[in-house]
Amino acid sequence: MVCGRIGGVVHMLISVVTFLIQAAGGGLSISDNLKTAQAGGNIFLAGIAAQMASFVLFSILWAMFAIRA
């Protein structure tokens, strides 16, 4: 099992990285070039999906910790 402190730090780092991915996708999505704007939208959605996966994994680990404690 992952140590609570390490798990929290990893979750926060992943949240920051996924936020930056979303910001990059949002920035690209306002481009005048249609292909770049579409790519930006896809990058933004990938960032949201990665953040959701991270949150679900963290929630599962938290629940396992709570049940064992």
C-alpha positions in Angstrom: 0.0 0.0 0.0 1.2 3.5 -0.8 2.2 5.7 2.2 -0.4 8.4 2.8 2.1 11.2 2.5 3.5 9.9 -0.8 0.0 9.3 -2.2 -1.1 12.8 -1.4 2.0 14.4 -3.0 1.6 12.2 -6.1 -2.1 13.1 -6.4 -1.3 16.8 -6.1 1.5 16.6 -8.7 -0.8 14.8 -11.1 -3.5 17.4 -10.5 -1.1 20.2 -11.4 0.1 18.4 -14.5 -3.4 17.7 -15.7 -4.4 21.3 -15.0 -1.4 22.4 -17.2 -2.5 20.0 -19.9 -6.0 21.5 -19.8 -4.6 25.0 -19.9 -2.4 24.2 -23.0 -5.4 22.6 -24.7 -7.5 25.6 -23.9 -4.9 28.0 -25.3 -4.6 26.0 -28.5 -8.4 25.8 -28.9 -8.7 29.6 -29.5 -6.4 29.4 -32.5 -7.7 30.7 -35.9 -6.4 27.5 -37.6 -9.2 24.9 -37.5 -6.9 21.9 -37.1 -5.0 23.5 -34.3 -8.3 24.5 -32.5 -9.6 21.0 -32.8 -6.3 19.5 -31.5 -6.5 22.0 -28.6 -10.0 20.8 -27.8 -8.9 17.2 -27.9 -5.9 18.0 -25.6 -8.2 19.8 -23.2 -10.5 16.7 -23.1 -7.6 14.4 -22.5 -6.5 16.6 -19.6 -10.0 16.4 -18.1 -10.1 12.6 -18.6 -6.7 12.2 -16.9 -7.7 14.4 -14.0 -10.9 12.3 -13.6 -9.0 9.1 -13.6 -6.6 10.5 -11.1 -9.4 11.6 -8.8 -11.1 8.2 -9.1 -7.9 6.3 -8.3 -7.2 8.7 -5.3 -10.7 8.2 -4.0 -10.4 4.4 -4.2 -7.1 4.5 -2.4 -8.6 6.8 0.3 -11.6 4.5 0.7 -9.3 1.5 1.1 -7.3 3.4 3.7 -10.5 4.5 5.6 -11.8 0.9 5.7 -8.5 -0.5 7.0 -8.1 2.3 9.6 
